[in-house]
Amino acid sequence: MKRAVWKYGLLSGLVLAVLLALTVPFEHHTSARFGMVVGYTIMVLSFLIVFVGVKRYRDVECGGTISFGRAFGAGVLMMLISCACYVAMWEVLVATVEKNFAHDYTEGMVKRAQNSGLQGAALEARIAEIRKFEATYSNPVYRMGMTLLEPLPVGIVMALVTAGVLRRKSESGVPGAASAEAS
């Protein structure tokens, strides 16, 4: 299982990381809503490679049968490797082309707060809370955790769907019996 997990996890991660790197330069030219749609579509497409990896693992290494739990486990491991690639690419981007991300994001949030109708102490409290984000985001552990939370829910859902779709019991009811009968 190790080989399949690493192979398809890294392949999914490569696609996810490369597409992230290709789309980041356009983020300032599109709306936030469109950017989210593109981002989550890229995540789903890259996690389809996890589906292929679990299917290949089932068909080749497990003799055509796999339990839901084993399929889910393999899918989650592949997805976690893919997510790690996503986080690593974001760290590279933050260190190079997105050096001002936290500041720009904070300023955008401050403008939204100012245009929201809040006034006085409520506005000042909201702005102080927003500015705290910029300082917190400079902590790499916090930043990596927040970045991981972007693809993780999508990946878990994809791993669940993959396990549900690909689970297959052997005809005799004994896992691995299909491969033993074929020998």
C-alpha positions as CSV (number, residue, x, y, z in Angstrom):
1,M,0.0,0.0,0.0
2,K,2.9,2.4,0.7
3,R,3.9,2.6,-2.9
4,A,0.4,3.3,-4.2
5,V,-0.2,5.9,-1.4
6,W,3.0,7.8,-2.1
7,K,2.7,7.5,-5.9
8,Y,-0.9,8.8,-6.2
9,G,-0.6,11.2,-3.2
10,L,2.4,12.9,-4.7
11,L,0.8,12.9,-8.2
12,S,-2.4,14.5,-6.8
13,G,-0.2,16.9,-4.8
14,L,1.9,17.9,-7.8
15,V,-1.3,18.7,-9.8
16,L,-2.7,20.7,-6.8
17,A,0.5,22.6,-6.2
18,V,1.2,23.4,-9.8
19,L,-2.4,24.6,-10.4
20,L,-2.2,26.7,-7.2
21,A,1.0,28.3,-8.5
22,L,-0.5,29.0,-11.9
23,T,-3.7,30.6,-10.5
24,V,-2.2,32.8,-7.8
25,P,-0.9,35.5,-10.3
26,F,-4.5,36.1,-11.4
27,E,-6.1,36.4,-7.9
28,H,-5.9,40.2,-8.0
29,H,-7.8,40.3,-11.4
30,T,-10.8,38.3,-10.4
31,S,-13.5,38.4,-7.7
32,A,-13.0,36.5,-4.5
33,R,-16.1,34.4,-5.3
34,F,-14.7,33.4,-8.7
35,G,-11.3,32.7,-7.1
36,M,-13.0,30.3,-4.6
37,V,-14.9,28.5,-7.3
38,V,-11.7,28.0,-9.3
39,G,-9.7,27.0,-6.2
40,Y,-12.2,24.4,-5.0
41,T,-12.6,23.0,-8.5
42,I,-8.9,22.5,-8.8
43,M,-8.9,20.7,-5.5
44,V,-11.7,18.4,-6.6
45,L,-9.9,17.7,-9.9
46,S,-6.6,16.9,-8.1
47,F,-8.4,14.6,-5.6
48,L,-9.8,12.6,-8.5
49,I,-6.3,11.3,-8.8
50,V,-6.8,9.9,-5.3
51,F,-9.9,8.0,-6.6
52,V,-7.7,6.6,-9.4
53,G,-5.1,5.6,-6.9
54,V,-7.5,3.8,-4.6
55,K,-9.0,2.0,-7.6
56,R,-5.6,0.9,-8.8
57,Y,-4.7,-0.2,-5.3
58,R,-8.0,-2.2,-5.0
59,D,-7.6,-3.8,-8.4
60,V,-3.9,-4.6,-8.4
61,E,-2.7,-5.0,-4.8
62,C,-5.9,-6.2,-3.2
63,G,-7.0,-8.6,-5.9
64,G,-10.1,-6.6,-6.9
65,T,-11.7,-6.4,-3.4
66,I,-11.4,-3.8,-0.7
67,S,-13.3,-2.8,2.4
68,F,-14.7,0.6,3.0
69,G,-12.3,1.2,5.9
70,R,-9.2,0.1,3.9
71,A,-10.3,2.2,0.9
72,F,-10.9,5.2,3.1
73,G,-7.6,4.8,4.8
74,A,-5.7,4.6,1.6
75,G,-7.6,7.6,0.2
76,V,-7.0,9.7,3.4
77,L,-3.3,9.0,3.3
78,M,-3.1,10.0,-0.4
79,M,-5.1,13.1,0.3
80,L,-2.9,14.1,3.2
81,I,0.2,13.8,1.0
82,S,-1.6,15.9,-1.6
83,C,-2.6,18.5,1.1
84,A,1.0,18.6,2.3
85,C,2.1,19.5,-1.2
86,Y,-0.5,22.3,-1.3
87,V,0.8,23.7,2.0
88,A,4.4,23.5,0.8
89,M,3.6,25.3,-2.4
90,W,1.7,28.1,-0.5
91,E,4.7,28.5,1.8
92,V,6.9,28.9,-1.3
93,L,4.5,31.4,-2.8
94,V,4.2,33.4,0.5
95,A,8.0,33.6,0.6
96,T,8.3,34.8,-3.0
97,V,5.4,36.3,-5.0
98,E,2.8,36.6,-2.2
99,K,5.0,38.4,0.4
100,N,2.3,41.0,1.1
101,F,-0.6,38.5,1.2
102,A,-1.4,39.0,4.9
103,H,-1.2,42.8,4.7
104,D,-3.3,43.0,1.5
105,Y,-5.9,40.6,2.9
106,T,-6.0,42.6,6.2
107,E,-6.5,45.9,4.3
108,G,-9.3,44.4,2.2
109,M,-11.0,43.2,5.4
110,V,-10.6,46.6,7.0
111,K,-12.2,48.3,4.0
112,R,-15.1,45.9,4.2
113,A,-15.6,46.6,7.9
114,Q,-15.5,50.3,7.3
115,N,-18.2,49.9,4.5
116,S,-20.3,47.5,6.6
117,G,-22.1,50.2,8.6
118,L,-20.3,49.6,11.9
119,Q,-19.3,52.8,13.7
120,G,-17.5,54.0,16.7
121,A,-16.2,51.5,19.2
122,A,-17.7,48.5,17.4
123,L,-15.8,49.4,14.2
124,E,-12.6,50.0,16.1
125,A,-12.9,46.7,17.8
126,R,-13.5,44.9,14.5
127,I,-10.5,46.6,12.9
128,A,-8.3,45.7,15.9
129,E,-9.5,42.1,15.5
130,I,-8.7,42.1,11.8
131,R,-5.2,43.6,12.3
132,K,-4.5,40.9,14.8
133,F,-4.8,38.4,11.9
134,E,-1.9,39.9,10.1
135,A,0.4,39.4,13.1
136,T,-0.9,35.9,13.8
137,Y,-0.5,34.9,10.1
138,S,3.2,35.7,10.3
139,N,3.6,32.6,12.5
140,P,4.5,29.7,10.1
141,V,2.8,27.0,12.2
142,Y,-0.5,29.0,12.3
143,R,-0.2,29.8,8.6
144,M,0.4,26.2,7.6
145,G,-2.5,25.1,9.7
146,M,-4.8,27.6,8.2
147,T,-3.6,26.6,4.7
148,L,-4.2,22.9,5.4
149,L,-7.8,23.7,6.3
150,E,-8.5,24.8,2.8
151,P,-8.2,21.5,0.9
152,L,-8.7,19.2,3.9
153,P,-12.5,19.1,4.0
154,V,-12.7,18.6,0.3
155,G,-10.2,15.8,0.5
156,I,-12.0,14.1,3.3
157,V,-15.3,14.2,1.4
158,M,-13.5,12.9,-1.7
159,A,-11.9,10.0,0.3
160,L,-15.3,9.1,1.7
161,V,-17.0,9.1,-1.7
162,T,-14.1,7.1,-3.1
163,A,-14.3,4.5,-0.4
164,G,-18.1,4.2,-0.8
165,V,-17.9,3.9,-4.6
166,L,-14.9,1.5,-4.7
167,R,-15.6,-0.8,-1.8
168,R,-16.1,-4.3,-3.1
169,K,-16.4,-7.5,-1.2
170,S,-15.1,-10.8,-2.7
171,E,-17.8,-13.1,-4.0
172,S,-17.0,-15.6,-1.3
173,G,-17.3,-12.9,1.4
174,V,-13.7,-13.4,2.4
175,P,-11.4,-10.4,1.7
176,G,-8.7,-11.4,-0.8
177,A,-10.4,-14.6,-1.8
178,A,-11.0,-13.3,-5.3
179,S,-7.2,-13.1,-5.8
180,A,-6.7,-16.6,-4.3
181,E,-9.4,-18.1,-6.5
182,A,-7.9,-16.6,-9.6
183,S,-4.5,-18.2,-8.9
